[in-house]
Amino acid sequence: MAVVDREGLVVTANETLGTLLGTDADALAGKTAADLVDLSSDPRAWHAYREVLRGRQARLRCTRRLKHPDGRSFWVQVTVSPLPEEERAILLSVADISAGRELQARLRHLQMHDPVTRLPNRTLFFERLSAALEAEAYEESGTGRIGLCYLDLDGFKAVNDTLGHRIGDRLLAAVAERLTRCAEEAGYARPSAPLVARLGGDEFALLVEDSTGTDQLADLAESVLKALQAPSTSPASDCRSPRRSAWWSGTRRAPPPPV
């Protein structure tokens, strides 16, 4: 933590803060406190911080991402509160919350991805779809169109029933790999590749943002079918690839029709 005067300059800082910021605590004296924790880059945090300095706000708490001198990034929680009036200063507390943020990120990844194929799951797919449909603006180079490609595997239940779920999972993982490869090829020389997701069971979908139109979706569907019909060495190769896939293309102004 550090004591900061009403001008925003560090009066004194403890060793913990110095270690966290990768410098000697004595070297922090006279530094602009807001710069140490990057408050000025966030307009709301910067305004609230100035209000605390002026005595118009009782407290500020925010989360910031900082860069350590060794190059790594880390997350901190910044708390600013006034000291007694006679001190004419404020107290700046900085706590490293990187471990908690990383845990949250890992938990969200697990929540939003299918454990068998490691693809985005239904929840993440529809979250991305909703965000795309609700977007009010997009890059000037964008088209404003959205494309969807849906498919499922013929005869997949028979694979699970006769060969077991372990073989079925291997088949799903192989399908996911081929779909991902198709998406990467379709996204070549474009801002982003289509999102590939497993919706559940043997159902998969691809989301194309800023689609160029129905021809692009038809080409993508054709490449997916061709990729899935290629020979496989899997014990489940008797499972039939989809003979067709459903696709839809439209603007952000209208939601897709129900599948």
SENU-490457 format. One record per atom (N, C-alpha, C): x, y, z. Coordinates in steps of 0.001 Angstrom, whole numbers, plus 524288, in hexadecimal, padded with zeros to 5 digits. Each point is the difference from the previous one (the first is absolute). Layout:
<sites>
XYZ
...
</sites>
This chain:
<sites>
803497FB6280000
7FCB78049E80000
80371804D680000
7FD8F804797FF08
802EF804E97FFBA
7FC9A80476801F7
80293803DD8023F
7FD68804DA80183
800D6803DC7FB87
7FBB7802657FE3D
80023803847FB7A
7FDEE80554801AE
802C68041F7FE99
7FE20805338017F
7FB94801C47FC67
7FDBF8047480140
7FB70801DC7FD18
80152801A97FA67
804F9800497FECE
801B2801207FAA8
8008E7FAFD7FCD0
7FF437FB9280292
8005C7FB0C7FD3E
805717FDAE7FFDE
803A5802098032C
8055A7FE0E80010
800DF7FC6E804B7
803037FBEA7FF3F
801147FC488042B
803978028E8040B
7FE477FFD8804F2
803318020280451
803837FBB280206
7FDB77FB76800ED
802FC7FB8D801E0
7FD2D7FAFF7FE50
803077FBD27FF47
7FDBD7FAFC7FE68
802C17FBA7802F7
7FD427FBAF800CD
8027A7FBAE802CF
802AF7FC427FC2F
802F57FC5680213
803027FC637FCCE
7FC7E7FC5E7FCD5
7FB707FEC080227
7FC6F7FC7B7FD32
7FE5E802507FACC
7FEB38050C80004
7FE7C8028E7FB21
804A18004B7FC47
80496801398021A
8049D8003F7FCAF
801217FAC87FD64
7FF987FBC780303
800ED7FAC87FDD6
7FBF87FEB47FBD2
7FB138015780107
7FBD07FEEB7FC4E
800EC802CC7FAD0
801DE804D38004E
800E68031B7FB42
805727FF3A7FDB6
803247FCCA80292
8052F7FEC37FDE7
803F7804508009F
7FFAB802DE8046B
803C48043B800E3
800F280095805D7
803A08036380168
801098010980583
7FBDD803B78021A
7FE467FF00804CE
7FBE28033E80247
80194805B980048
804EC801198014A
801C5805778006C
7FFB8802CB7FABD
8008A7FCFD7FBC0
7FFF4802647FAC8
7FA88801C97FE72
7FC077FE47802E0
7FAA7801867FEB4
7FEAB8056D801FE
802DC801EA803DA
7FEEA805358022B
80080804237FBBB
7FC10803607FFBE
7FFFC8042E7FC1D
7FD9B7FE707FACB
7FECE7FAF67FF57
7FD937FE3A7FB27
7FA308015D7FFF6
7FDD4800887FB61
7FA5D800E27FF80
7FD2E7FAD4800FF
7FCEF7FFCB8041C
7FD8F7FB1B801B1
7FC817FDA47FBCA
7FD25803507FD4D
7FC647FE027FC02
802E57FD277FBAA
804B5801D47FEC3
8030A7FD767FBD8
801E97FA9F801AE
800FD7FF4A804FD
802067FB03801F1
7FC0B7FBA07FF4A
7FAF78015380053
7FBE77FC097FF8E
7FC79801047FB4C
801CD8032D7FC5C
7FD63800CF7FAF5
7FA4F801B880093
7FEFF803B18036E
7FA9D801D4800B6
7FE43803A87FBA8
803A3802E67FDB4
7FE80803F17FC29
7FDF47FDB07FAE9
8011D7FAED7FEFA
7FE277FDA17FB1F
7FA437FE7680044
7FDBE8001E804A4
7FA727FEB7800B8
7FD31804FE801A0
7FCD98025D7FC83
7FD81805098013D
7FCD57FFF78050E
7FD187FBCC800F9
7FCC27FFD3804B6
8035D7FFB5804EB
804047FC937FFD4
803747FF8180484
8030680511800E9
801B98026B7FBBB
802F7804DB80065
7FCB88044F8026A
7FB14800777FE61
7FC7E804008022F
7FF0A7FEF2805CF
7FEF07FB1880162
7FEF87FEB68057F
804D5800FF80357
804887FED27FDE8
804E3800DD802E2
800C7805D280127
7FF0D8033D7FC2A
80095805A9800C0
7FC0780211803F2
7FB667FD998000E
7FC11801A3803D1
801B47FE998058A
8028E7FB76800A1
8020A7FE928052A
8044E803C78019B
8036F8016C7FC67
8042F803B98012C
7FDCC80539801D2
7FBA8801A37FDB4
7FDA28050380156
7FC767FFAE804CD
7FF587FB4880225
7FCB97FF5380497
7FA3E7FFC97FED2
7FE907FF2B7FB15
7FA7D7FFE27FE76
7FDC77FA827FFBC
803567FC2180072
7FE427FA927FFCF
802E27FCFD8043D
7FD367FC818028D
802307FD6380490
803DE7FBAA7FE99
7FF327FD707FB87
803457FB747FEEF
7FFCC7FE857FA3F
804327FD7F7FE44
800307FDD67FAB5
802347FA7F80053
7FD7E7FC747FD4C
802177FAB47FF79
7FF487FE477FA58
8042E7FE367FDA1
7FFB67FE467FA94
804187FBD07FF01
7FF867FD717FB84
803A77FBED7FE6F
8031C801E77FB51
805237FF5180039
80357801BF7FBC2
803BB7FBA77FE6C
801727FFFE7FB04
803EA7FC5B7FE05
8050E803037FF20
804227FE5A802AD
804F6802CC7FFCE
804367FCB97FD57
804258029C7FE77
8046A7FD6F7FD7D
804B48004F803AB
802207FB7C80159
804927FFCA80362
804DE8012E7FCC8
804108022E80266
804D7801047FD0F
8024A7FB387FD4D
7FED17FB4C801FB
802197FB4F7FD7A
7FCD17FE577FB38
7FBD7802F67FEC0
7FCF97FEFA7FB4B
7FAD47FD54800D5
7FF407FD8D80471
7FB0D7FD37800E5
7FBB3803CE8019E
7FB317FE6D7FEE6
7FB7D8031A8019B
7FD9B7FDA1804EB
7FDBA8033C80332
7FD6C7FE14804BA
7FB7B8039880163
7FC457FDDA802EA
7FB4D802DD80170
80059801BF805AE
7FE28804B280102
7FFF88020280555
7FAB58027580134
7FEB87FFFF804F8
7FB76802F0801D6
8020B804E5802B9
7FE4A804787FE22
801CF805048020C
7FBBA8025280377
8017C80173804C1
7FC588029680391
8025A80535801A8
7FD00804247FF77
801BE8054280181
7FC1A80226803EF
801EB8019380485
7FC8F8022780404
802C680471802CB
7FD1D803DD801DD
802748048980287
801E77FEC180583
8043E8026180182
801ED7FFD38055C
7FD598046480319
800B88002880522
7FDA88044880310
8013F805567FDA7
7FC69803A88008C
800598051A7FD7B
80530802BF80112
801EA7FF74804CD
804D6802C78014B
804BE7FDD87FD10
7FF8B7FB3C7FDFF
804567FDB37FD1A
80081802507FA8A
7FBC2802057FDED
7FFF3802387FAB3
802477FC197FC11
7FE407FB2180076
802267FBE87FC9F
7FBFC7FB9F7FF6E
801267FC777FC6B
7FCAC7FB6D7FF31
803607FB178005A
7FD747FB96800C4
802C17FB0280058
7FEE57FCD17FB18
8041B7FE557FD64
7FF927FCC97FB49
801857FA6580164
7FC5A7FC607FF7B
8010F7FA7780107
7FFA67FD027FAE6
803C77FC917FF22
800347FCEF7FB2F
800C47FA468016D
7FC617FCAF7FE52
800467FA6C80137
800497FCDB7FAF7
803867FC3C7FFD0
800977FC997FB6E
7FB9A7FBFD7FFFA
7FCB68001E7FBF2
7FBA87FC517FF98
800877FC857FB26
804CA7FF8C7FE03
800E37FD067FB35
7FE3B7FA5C80082
801397FD7D80476
7FE9B7FA7F800B8
7FA1D7FF407FFB4
7FD208038D8026F
7FA4F7FF9D7FFDB
7FDD9800CF7FA90
80237803BD7FD1E
7FE40800FA7FAA1
801277FB557FC80
804967FDAF800AE
801647FB777FCD3
7FC5F7FB708012C
7FEA97FF51804FD
7FC5D7FBD08016C
7FAAA800F67FD8F
7FE2D804DD80028
7FB05801577FD94
800197FEDB7FA28
8045B801567FD75
800777FF127FA60
7FFE47FA2D7FECA
802B67FCE78033B
800027FA507FF1F
7FA947FDB6800D6
7FD55801D08040B
7FABF7FE0380115
7FC338017E7FBA2
8008A804C37FE07
7FC9A8019E7FBB0
801217FCC17FB27
805027FEF47FEFE
801647FCCE7FB77
7FD877FA9D8007A
8004D7FDA48049C
7FDA97FAD9800CF
7FA168003D7FF5E
7FDB38043F801DC
7FA54800A37FFAF
7FE2E800BB7FA61
8033F802627FCBC
7FE76801747FABE
802187FC5F7FBBF
802AE7FBC48016F
8023B7FC757FC18
7FE857FA5E80112
7FF6D7FD237FBD6
7FE9A7FA7F80045
804D57FCD580184
7FFBB7FCB78040C
804A57FD1F801C0
801CE7FBC87FC31
7FC8B7FE0B7FCA7
801747FBCA7FC5D
802F28022D7FB4E
7FDD6803FC7FD8F
8024C802207FB36
80355804DE800F9
7FF6580254804A9
802A2804E380165
7FE238049C7FCB0
7FBA77FF487FD69
7FDA58043F7FD09
7FC9C803588039A
7FECB804D27FE6C
7FC06802FF802CF
7FAEF7FCDD80046
7FD468006980460
7FB2C7FD0E80097
7FB438035A7FE82
7FB587FDCE800E0
7FB27802AD7FE85
7FF9A8056180295
801748003E80507
7FF8A804F1802D9
80349804467FD80
804EE7FECA7FEDE
80377803E97FDA4
7FE478014E7FA6F
7FE2D7FC057FD21
7FE43800F27FAA1
7FB8E803FC7FFE8
7FC097FF2780342
7FB8B803917FFEA
801548054680284
803C9800148036C
801D6804FB80216
8027A803397FBA6
803517FD777FCDA
80279802B97FBA5
7FBFB801837FBD8
7FC397FC967FF0A
7FBF9801297FC24
7FCB7804A6801B8
7FE788000C804FC
7FCE18045A80208
802FE8051C7FFA3
805117FFD180158
80333804BA7FFBC
8005E801F57FA64
800787FC5D7FC4D
800638018E7FA7F
7FAE6802617FE15
7FBA17FDCD801A2
7FAED801F77FE4D
7FEBE8055180264
801FD800F1804AF
7FEC6804DF802B5
803D7804577FEC0
804207FECB7FD2C
803F2804007FED2
7FD8D8046C7FCE8
800A7804C3801E7
7FDC58048D7FD51
803BC802357FBF0
804EF7FEA780095
803E2802027FC52
8042B7FBE17FF32
80299800437FBAA
804257FC4D7FECC
80413802D87FCB9
804527FD687FF0C
8043C802757FD17
7FE0F801E27FAAB
8021E804427FE37
7FE65802167FAF2
800D47FC0A7FBA5
803E77FC9D800CB
801127FC087FC0C
7FC5E7FB4E80083
7FCD07FFD78042A
7FC827FB9A800DA
7FB3E800407FC79
7FD427FB947FFC6
7FB697FFA67FCA0
7FAE4800AA802FD
8001E7FF1B8052A
7FB36800468030A
7FCA07FB2D7FF79
801F47FBFB7FD65
7FCFC7FB317FF37
802237FBAA80379
7FC897FC5E80160
801677FB8D80349
7FE607FB027FD3F
803547FC158003D
7FEC07FAFC7FD9D
800517FB9D80401
7FC897FC2A7FF84
7FFFD7FB6F80371
8001B7FB107FCB1
802FE7FC39801BF
800247FAE67FD73
7FF357FBE58043D
7FC0A7FCB57FF5C
7FEA97FC0B803F5
800547FA937FDA0
801EE7FC3880309
800357FAA27FE14
7FFE37FC3680491
7FE557FB367FEEB
8007E7FBCB803CC
801DB7FB1A7FD2C
8018D7FC00802FC
8023E7FB447FDC8
7FBE07FBBF7FF9C
7FF9F7FDA37FB6F
7FC5B7FBAA7FF46
802457FB108027E
7FCBC7FD3D802F7
801A67FAF880227
8038F8005B804B4
80069804958026B
8039C8007680466
7FE2E7FCD8804B6
7FAF07FFC7800DB
7FDFF7FD098047F
8019C7FA477FFA4
8000B7FDEC7FB3F
8018A7FA897FF4E
805B17FF218018F
80341803E87FF1D
805827FF978018B
800727FF71805E2
7FD4880363802D3
8001A7FFB1805B6
7FDCB7FAD4801F4
7FBC27FE367FD8C
7FD677FB3B801CB
8033A7FB1A7FEFB
802E17FFE67FBA7
802CF7FB437FE81
805CD8001A8017F
80274804847FF9C
805A08005480109
8014A802908053A
7FC2D8027580262
800EB802768050E
800FD805DA7FF98
7FF348029C80459
80073805B680010
80599801D67FF42
803D37FCE180187
8056A801AB7FF4F
8014A8009A7FA38
7FE327FC4B7FCCC
800CF800617FA59
7FCCB8047F7FDCE
7FB398009A8020E
7FCBE804597FE3F
802948054180112
802708007580487
802B8804E78014C
80494800F47FC4B
802C07FBC77FE98
80460800917FC55
7FE09801DE7FAAC
7FB727FE037FE7F
7FDBF801B07FB0B
7FE88805C580030
7FD91801A88044C
7FE808058180086
804CE8038B7FFDD
804397FE5880289
804CA8031780001
80247800687FA7F
7FFA67FBB47FCFD
801FB8000F7FAA0
7FCBA803A07FC94
7FADD7FFE6800C7
7FC88803827FD17
80141805AF8015A
800C2801048050A
8014080559801B3
8050B801E77FD74
803D27FC8C7FF9C
804FD8017C7FD9B
7FF45801667FA44
7FCD97FCFC7FD37
7FF22801187FA72
7FCD8805007FF45
7FC29800E28035A
7FCEC804CA7FF97
80365804CD80122
8035E7FF7F803E2
80381804578014C
8039C801347FB76
801E27FBED7FD6D
8036B800CF7FB7F
7FD0B802C57FB9E
7FB247FE797FF13
7FCC5802997FC06
7FF35805BE80159
7FEF98010B80508
7FF2480568801AA
804EC803427FF38
804857FDBD8014E
804E7802E37FF52
801068012C7FA42
7FEC87FC437FCA1
800BD800E87FA66
7FC38804237FE06
7FB2F7FFE080209
7FC19803DD7FE57
8016180575801FB
802C58003C8046B
801608050A80235
805288022F7FE1D
802927FD287FC77
80509801D57FDFD
7FF588053E7FD3C
80365803A780144
7FFFC805467FDB7
7FB208031D80188
7FD3F7FE4280420
7FB89802EF80202
8012A80190805A4
7FD35803D88021B
80112801C78055D
7FF997FBA88040C
7FC637FC567FF3D
7FF647FBBE803C1
7FDA67FB417FD4B
801247FB6B8023F
7FDE57FB237FDE8
7FA9C7FEFE80257
7FCC17FCEF7FD66
7FAEC7FE9C80242
800AC7FD4A80549
7FC57800E780376
800047FD6B80518
7FD9B7FA967FF69
802DD7FBFA801AC
7FE0C7FAA67FFD1
7FE607FE7480583
7FB537FDD88009B
7FE137FE848052A
7FD457FABE7FFC8
800417FD3880454
7FCDC7FB3D8009E
7FB3C8017B8033A
7FB6D7FF857FDA4
7FB368018A802A0
7FE177FBDD803CF
801E27FB347FF55
7FE577FBB38035D
7FF327FB177FCCC
800E97FB6F8025E
7FF577FB1E7FD28
803657FFE67FB27
7FD827FF107FB83
802EE7FFEF7FB11
7FEEC804E07FCC1
7FE598043E80298
7FEA8804D27FD4B
80474803F580051
80152802437FB7A
80414803F47FFAC
7FDE8804B47FCFE
8027680478800D5
7FE6E804BA7FD2D
804B8803737FF1B
7FFBD803107FBDA
8040F803D67FECA
7FD6A805537FF7A
80238803DD8028F
7FE0A805567FFD1
803D08034F7FCDD
7FE02802807FBE2
80339803547FCA6
7FE3B8059F800BE
803578032A8026A
7FECD8059080097
80223802FD7FB52
7FD4D8042B7FE94
8016A803157FB64
800657FC837FB2C
7FC007FCD47FF49
7FFCC7FC7B7FB81
7FF64803247FAF8
8022D7FDE47FBD7
7FF838029B7FAED
7FB077FE6B7FD27
7FD077FC5980245
7FB117FE8F7FD92
7FF337FA267FF89
7FBE67FE8B7FD2F
7FE7B7FA877FFA4
8040D7FCA47FD31
802B7802397FC3B
803FD7FCEC7FD41
804477FE42803C3
801908036C80385
804077FE98803CC
7FE227FB8F8037E
7FB1780046801BD
7FDDE7FBF18036C
7FF827FAD27FD20
7FE59800447FB0A
7FF827FB3A7FCEA
805577FD777FF39
803FF8032F7FEFE
8054A7FDE77FF5C
801F37FD9F80513
7FED3802898045C
801AB7FDF38050E
7FD547FACA80123
7FAE37FFBA7FEFA
7FD287FB29800E1
8021C7FB987FC97
8014C801457FB1F
8021B7FC0B7FC75
805527FE11801E1
8035680397801E1
8052A7FE69801E0
7FF8F7FCB8804F5
7FC2B801278034A
7FF1E7FCEE804C0
7FE5A7FA777FE9E
7FC427FF847FC72
7FE357FAD07FE6B
804737FCD87FD8E
8030C802957FCC1
804607FD477FD77
803FF7FE2F80409
8011A8034E803DB
803CE7FE9C80405
7FE257FB6E8034C
7FAF57FFEF8013F
7FDF57FBD480352
7FF4D7FAE27FD10
7FFA88003C7FADC
7FF5D7FB3E7FCE3
805377FD807FE9C
804568029480148
805237FDC87FEDD
800CA7FB1A80346
802F97FC1B7FE02
800E27FB16802D5
80255800F780567
7FEA77FC8A803A6
801EE8006580559
801F27FABA801D4
803F78000A8035F
8020A7FB258023B
7FD6F7FECA80539
7FC418033180189
7FD647FF2E80501
7FCC37FB097FFE1
7FFB77FD3A80473
7FC9D7FB688004C
7FA4A801487FEEF
7FEB88050080062
7FA9A801B07FF23
7FF31802027FA7D
8034F7FE627FC5A
7FFA78021F7FAB5
7FAF97FE697FD3A
7FD2C7FC458022D
7FB047FE857FD9B
7FBC38040E800F8
8010080383803AA
7FC4480438800F2
7FFCC803647FB24
7FB53801077FE17
7FF7A802ED7FB20
80062805D080103
802F2802A47FCCA
80051805B580045
7FAD1802427FE2E
7FEC9804C18018F
7FB17802507FE42
7FFF78009A7FA11
7FBA17FE7D7FDA5
7FF948008A7FA57
7FECB805A07FE74
7FE3880311803BE
7FEDE8057A7FEF2
800808030D8051C
80067805037FF88
800278036680493
7FC568048F7FF00
7FE248025780440
7FC8B804877FF81
8032C804ED800CC
7FF06803ED7FCCE
802B6804EF800AB
7FC42804817FF37
8016B8046A8025D
7FCB3804B27FFC9
80389804C37FFE4
7FE64803E57FD1C
802FD804E27FFB8
7FC33804808005B
8014D803E380322
7FC8C8048480085
802D38048980270
7FD3E80468800A3
8025C804AC80247
7FF487FFE6805DF
802B780397802AE
7FF8D80054805A8
7FAA5801F0801A8
7FD0B802267FC72
7FAFA8024F80184
7FBD87FBDF800FC
800CF7FB517FE1E
7FBF77FBFD800A1
802657FB1780246
7FD6C7FD7F803E5
8020A7FB2F8023D
7FF547FB8A7FC2C
803217FBD280097
7FF787FB907FC7F
7FAF47FD10800F8
7FDF57FD5B7FC12
7FB4A7FCED800C9
801327FB5C8037B
7FC1B7FDE7802D0
800F87FB838035E
801C97FB4D7FCD3
803D37FD0B80232
801F67FB517FD56
7FC777FB678014A
</sites>
